[in-house]
């Protein structure tokens, strides 16, 4: 069934019908389309725009169709132009000519953005839920590794000793911000556009506030032109999803490195690894690699819609039909990535001794050696130069700083005393960094408590 045609003498070319149709994509919103239509039908009756009995018949019919669709008794007709025409056509089939009253006072232009906003509000909450699941896994894994010393890196070069807990909680902070961005996008998604019509509202006395309340929206949109031509809320959500994937990709890159024989910091569970068809010894981190790869796909979804929207005049244009496929793809991708990544981290074995040995090499305690000199009266820049000479000597002699005798250290500076060895002990290097936000167990426990509180409060608001 087409919702238009009176002005046309010829039928539409079959190829154009197929090209123009969006039913393959927007059928996923059948529930939202029916729920939005129920609220609109009730409003039409309440306002006396259509007879109350007709309104009741429409609402009852739509409720029955929703039940039958959810039970699989009715399926979407693939020849329909879109989900809106399918819903109205199915309703008319079941309740007769009364069904043709449903579209009074609305357009597909405001109807489609209503459906999309309703669908996206639920999807945004679902994605937040999956992020919280991952945050819980990170919290638990960090709690298990408060004392697991590992090298921290800059430029992928060993820099200073930290703990695995501190490292993991860095990603927890990124994910907290990701949740904040989705929550922020939700606020702008939570505006009800129905009643904007094609672009200039309606001459009928419709009650937009009633419909908004029926559908659980915080408020109605203010400008009808903007209402039907706005897809900022989709782009904003895609941007937030892209950030999530970027963070997962960075984390994945580290997992991939840590799994190598060269690092051997972690071992992934067999459940989250694959093998080689030719090399029997291989255990590949395919989950992490796929997340890294699918990040580009989600970036593409974002860029596609930004490109679609960049040159569109007000108000609605058919180009905007391209808003849904990329969004649905990105949502599916990020949700599956979050769920799979959480399982991978949860079952990951940490090779604690290898991490500690990694921190022992690469002079990660060199800064602490310089700090020792500063705390004993040396200027930092001078101390920096002294320790640089110590490191150069160790490289030439293939030794670690702690391997040097006190006599040898005194050749570089007479300030060094026996207590220097305690100062450059890896555990000391970590635990003395008690500054708020640092890697000491004291600071990490504060971060863990904050993360636990964040998870509880966010779950309570879903």
C-alpha positions in Angstrom: 0.0 0.0 0.0 1.2 3.5 -0.9 0.3 6.5 1.2 0.2 8.7 -2.0 -0.6 8.4 -5.7 -3.7 10.5 -6.5 -1.7 13.0 -8.3 0.1 10.4 -10.5 -1.3 9.0 -13.8 1.4 6.3 -14.2 2.5 3.7 -11.8 6.0 3.8 -10.4 8.7 1.8 -12.2 9.4 -1.5 -10.4 13.1 -0.7 -10.1 12.3 2.7 -8.6 9.9 1.1 -6.2 12.7 -1.1 -5.0 15.2 1.7 -4.9 12.8 4.0 -3.1 11.7 1.4 -0.5 13.1 1.5 3.0 11.1 -1.5 4.4 14.2 -3.7 4.6 15.8 -1.3 7.0 13.0 0.5 8.9 11.0 -2.7 9.6 13.1 -3.0 12.7 11.1 -0.1 14.1 7.7 -1.8 13.7 7.0 -1.6 17.5 7.9 2.1 17.7 5.8 2.8 14.6 2.7 1.1 16.1 3.2 2.6 19.6 3.6 6.1 18.1 0.4 5.5 16.0 -1.5 4.4 19.1 -0.6 7.6 20.9 -1.5 9.6 17.8 -4.8 7.8 17.4 -5.8 8.4 21.0 -5.0 12.1 20.7 -7.1 12.4 17.5 -10.1 11.0 19.4 -9.5 13.1 22.6 -9.3 16.3 20.5 -12.4 15.5 18.6 -10.5 15.5 15.3 -12.0 12.1 14.5 -14.9 10.3 16.2 -14.1 8.8 19.6 -15.4 5.4 18.5 -13.1 5.5 15.4 -10.2 6.4 17.7 -11.0 3.5 20.0 -11.2 1.1 17.0 -7.9 2.3 15.6 -6.2 1.9 19.0 -7.6 -1.6 19.6 -6.6 -2.6 16.0 -3.1 -1.3 16.4 -2.7 -3.1 19.8 -3.9 -6.4 18.2 -1.5 -5.9 15.3 1.4 -5.4 17.7 0.5 -8.5 19.6 0.3 -10.6 16.4 3.6 -9.2 15.1 5.4 -9.9 18.3 4.0 -13.5 18.2 4.9 -14.0 14.6 1.4 -14.3 13.3 1.9 -11.2 11.1 5.1 -10.5 9.4 6.2 -7.4 7.6 5.3 -7.3 3.9 8.6 -6.8 2.0 6.8 -5.1 -0.9 5.6 -2.2 1.3 7.2 1.1 0.7 8.1 1.6 4.4 7.1 0.6 7.9 4.6 3.4 8.0 2.6 2.4 5.0 2.8 -1.2 6.2 1.3 -0.3 9.5 -1.5 1.8 8.1 -2.3 -0.7 5.3 -2.4 -3.6 7.8 -4.6 -1.6 10.1 -7.0 -0.7 7.3 -7.1 -4.4 6.2 -8.2 -5.5 9.7 -10.6 -2.7 10.8 -11.8 -1.3 7.4 -12.0 2.3 6.2 -11.7 3.6 9.7 -8.0 2.8 9.5 -7.6 5.5 6.8 -8.3 8.2 9.5 -5.0 7.4 11.4 -2.8 9.6 9.3 -4.9 12.7 10.0 -2.7 15.5 11.3 0.7 13.9 10.7 3.2 13.2 7.9 5.7 10.5 7.3 8.3 13.2 7.8 7.5 13.7 11.5 6.4 10.1 11.9 9.8 8.6 10.9 11.8 10.9 13.2 9.4 10.0 16.0 10.0 6.2 15.4 13.7 6.7 15.2 13.9 8.8 18.4 11.8 6.2 20.2 14.0 3.3 19.0 17.2 5.2 19.7 16.3 6.1 23.2 16.0 2.4 24.0 19.1 1.6 22.1 21.1 4.2 24.0 20.1 2.7 27.3 21.0 -0.8 26.1 24.5 0.3 25.0 25.0 2.0 28.4 24.1 -1.2 30.0 26.7 -3.1 28.0 29.3 -0.5 28.9 28.5 -0.9 32.6 28.9 -4.7 32.2 32.4 -4.1 30.9 33.1 -1.6 33.6 32.2 -4.2 36.2 34.6 -6.7 34.6 37.4 -4.0 34.6 36.7 -3.2 38.2 36.9 -6.9 39.2 40.1 -7.5 37.2 41.7 -4.3 38.6 40.8 -5.3 42.1 42.6 -8.6 41.6 45.7 -6.8 40.3 46.3 -3.9 42.7 49.8 -5.2 43.4 50.6 -6.5 39.9 53.5 -4.4 38.9 54.0 -3.8 35.1 55.8 -1.3 33.0 54.1 1.9 32.0 54.9 3.2 28.5 55.2 6.4 26.6 56.0 6.2 22.8 55.7 2.4 23.4 59.0 2.6 25.3 59.2 1.6 28.9 58.8 4.6 31.1 57.9 4.1 34.8 56.5 1.2 36.8 52.8 1.1 37.4 50.3 -1.6 38.3 47.9 -3.5 36.0 45.1 -2.2 38.1 46.1 1.4 37.4 46.4 0.6 33.7 43.0 -1.0 33.5 41.3 1.8 35.4 42.5 4.2 32.8 40.1 2.5 30.3 37.4 2.6 33.0 37.7 6.4 32.9 37.4 6.5 29.1 34.3 4.3 29.3 32.8 6.5 32.0 33.1 9.4 29.6 31.6 7.3 26.8 28.5 6.8 29.0 28.4 10.5 29.7 28.4 11.3 26.0 25.5 8.8 25.3 23.6 10.2 28.3 24.1 13.7 26.8 22.9 12.6 23.4 19.9 10.9 25.1 18.7 14.3 26.4 18.5 15.7 22.9 17.0 12.5 21.5 14.3 12.7 24.2 12.2 15.4 22.3 8.9 14.5 20.7 8.6 15.7 17.0 5.2 14.4 16.1 2.8 17.2 15.2 5.4 19.0 13.1 3.7 17.5 10.0 5.6 17.6 6.7 7.3 20.9 7.8 4.6 23.4 9.0 2.5 21.5 11.6 -1.2 21.2 11.0 -4.5 23.1 10.9 -6.1 20.5 13.2 -6.2 21.2 17.0 -3.6 18.5 17.8 -2.2 18.1 21.3 1.5 17.4 21.0 2.0 17.5 24.8 -0.5 14.7 25.2 1.4 12.5 22.7 4.7 13.3 24.3 3.4 12.2 27.7 1.9 9.0 26.3 5.2 8.1 24.7 7.4 9.1 27.6 9.2 12.0 26.1 10.6 14.8 28.2 9.4 17.6 26.0 8.2 18.4 22.5 10.4 19.9 19.8 10.1 23.7 19.4 10.4 24.3 15.6 8.6 22.2 13.0 11.1 22.8 10.3 13.9 21.7 12.5 11.9 18.8 13.9 11.6 17.0 10.5 15.0 17.8 9.1 17.1 17.3 12.3 19.3 14.2 12.5 21.8 15.7 15.0 20.7 13.2 17.6 21.7 10.3 15.3 25.0 11.9 14.3 25.7 12.7 18.0 25.0 9.1 18.9 27.2 7.8 16.1 29.9 10.0 17.3 29.7 8.7 20.8 29.6 5.1 19.5 32.7 5.9 17.4 34.5 7.1 20.6 33.5 3.8 22.3 35.0 1.8 19.5 38.1 3.9 19.5 38.6 3.1 23.1 38.0 -0.6 22.6 40.4 -0.5 19.7 43.2 1.0 21.7 42.6 -1.5 24.5 42.5 -4.3 21.9 45.8 -3.2 20.5 47.4 -3.5 23.9 45.9 -7.0 24.4 47.2 -8.0 21.0 50.7 -6.9 22.0 50.5 -8.4 25.5 49.6 -11.8 24.0 52.8 -11.9 21.9 55.7 -14.1 22.9 57.8 -11.0 23.2 55.5 -9.5 25.9 53.7 -12.6 27.3 51.9 -10.5 29.8 48.5 -12.2 29.4 47.0 -15.3 27.9 43.5 -15.2 26.4 41.0 -18.0 27.1 40.6 -20.6 24.4 36.9 -19.4 24.3 38.1 -16.0 23.0 40.9 -17.1 20.7 41.2 -18.9 17.3 43.8 -21.1 15.6 45.6 -21.3 12.3 44.6 -23.7 9.5 48.3 -24.4 8.7 50.3 -23.5 11.9 49.2 -25.8 14.7 51.0 -23.8 17.4 49.1 -20.6 16.8 46.6 -19.0 19.3 45.3 -15.8 17.7 43.6 -12.9 19.5 41.0 -12.6 16.8 38.4 -11.0 19.0 40.7 -8.1 19.8 41.7 -7.8 16.1 38.1 -7.8 14.9 37.2 -5.0 17.3 40.2 -3.1 16.0 39.0 -3.6 12.5 35.3 -3.0 13.1 36.2 0.4 14.5 36.8 1.6 11.0 33.4 0.3 10.0 31.7 2.4 12.7 33.7 5.5 11.7 32.4 4.9 8.2 28.8 4.9 9.5 29.4 8.2 11.2 31.1 9.8 8.1 28.4 8.5 5.8 25.6 10.4 7.6 27.7 13.5 8.1 28.2 13.5 4.4 24.6 12.9 3.6 23.5 15.8 5.8 26.1 18.4 4.9 24.3 19.9 1.9 20.6 19.4 2.6 18.3 22.4 2.6 15.3 22.6 4.9 13.2 20.7 5.5 13.0 16.9 4.7 14.8 15.4 1.8 14.8 11.8 0.7 18.6 11.7 1.3 17.7 11.4 5.0 16.3 7.9 4.4 20.0 6.9 4.6 20.1 7.8 8.4 19.0 4.5 9.7 21.1 1.8 8.1 24.4 3.1 9.4 23.0 3.8 12.8 21.6 0.3 13.2 24.8 -1.2 11.9 26.9 0.9 14.4 24.6 0.0 17.3 24.8 -3.7 16.5 28.6 -3.5 16.1 29.3 -1.7 19.3 27.0 -3.8 21.4 28.4 -7.0 20.1 32.0 -5.6 20.6 31.3 -4.6 24.2 29.8 -7.9 25.1 32.5 -10.0 23.5 35.3 -7.7 24.8 33.9 -8.0 28.4 34.0 -11.8 28.1 37.6 -11.7 26.8 38.9 -9.6 29.6 37.0 -11.5 32.2 38.5 -14.8 31.2 42.0 -13.4 30.5 44.9 -14.9 32.5 47.4 -12.4 33.8 51.1 -13.5 33.8 52.0 -11.4 36.9 55.7 -12.4 37.0 56.3 -11.6 33.4 54.7 -8.2 33.9 57.0 -7.6 36.9 60.1 -8.7 34.9 59.0 -6.4 32.2 58.9 -3.5 34.6 62.4 -4.5 36.0 63.9 -4.0 32.5 64.2 -0.8 30.6 65.2 1.4 33.6 61.7 2.2 34.6 63.0 3.2 38.0 65.4 5.9 36.6 63.0 8.7 37.5 62.9 7.5 41.0 66.7 7.5 41.1 66.7 11.1 40.1 64.0 11.9 42.6 66.2 10.3 45.3 69.0 12.8 44.5 66.5 15.7 44.5 65.1 14.7 47.9 68.7 14.8 49.2 69.3 18.3 47.9 70.3 18.0 44.3 68.6 20.2 41.7 66.3 18.1 39.4 68.0 19.1 36.1 71.4 18.1 37.6 70.0 14.9 39.0 68.5 14.2 35.5 71.9 14.5 34.0 73.5 12.2 36.6 71.0 9.5 36.2 71.3 9.7 32.4 75.0 8.9 32.8 74.1 6.0 35.1 71.7 4.6 32.5 74.3 4.9 29.8 76.8 3.0 31.8 74.3 0.3 32.6 73.4 -0.1 28.9 77.1 -0.4 28.0 77.7 -3.0 30.8 74.3 -4.7 30.2 73.2 -4.1 33.8 70.2 -2.8 35.7 70.5 0.2 38.0 69.9 -1.9 41.1 72.8 -4.2 40.0 75.3 -1.5 40.6 77.2 -1.4 43.8 77.0 1.6 46.1 80.7 2.4 45.3 79.9 2.5 41.6 76.9 4.7 42.2 79.0 7.1 44.3 81.3 7.6 41.3 78.3 9.3 39.7 77.3 11.2 42.8 78.5 11.2 46.4 74.9 11.7 47.5 74.0 8.1 47.0 73.7 6.0 50.2 72.5 2.5 51.1 68.9 3.6 51.2 68.9 4.2 47.5 68.2 0.6 46.8 64.9 0.8 48.7 64.1 4.0 46.9 64.4 2.3 43.5 62.7 -0.9 44.4 59.8 -1.3 42.0 57.2 -1.7 44.7 58.5 1.5 46.4 58.4 3.3 43.1 54.8 2.4 42.7 53.6 2.9 46.4 55.4 6.2 46.8 53.3 7.7 44.0 50.4 8.5 46.4 49.3 11.6 44.5 45.6 11.5 43.8 45.1 9.6 40.5 48.4 7.8 40.7 49.3 4.1 40.7 49.8 3.5 44.5 47.5 1.0 46.1 46.1 3.8 48.2 45.2 5.8 45.1 44.0 2.8 43.1 41.5 1.9 45.9 40.1 5.4 45.7 39.6 4.9 41.9 38.0 1.5 42.5 35.6 2.9 45.0 34.7 5.7 42.6 34.1 3.3 39.8 31.9 1.1 41.9 29.8 4.1 43.0 29.6 5.2 39.3 28.3 1.8 38.2 25.7 1.6 41.0 24.4 5.1 40.3 24.3 4.7 36.6 22.5 1.4 36.7 20.0 3.0 39.1 19.3 5.7 36.5 18.6 3.3 33.5 
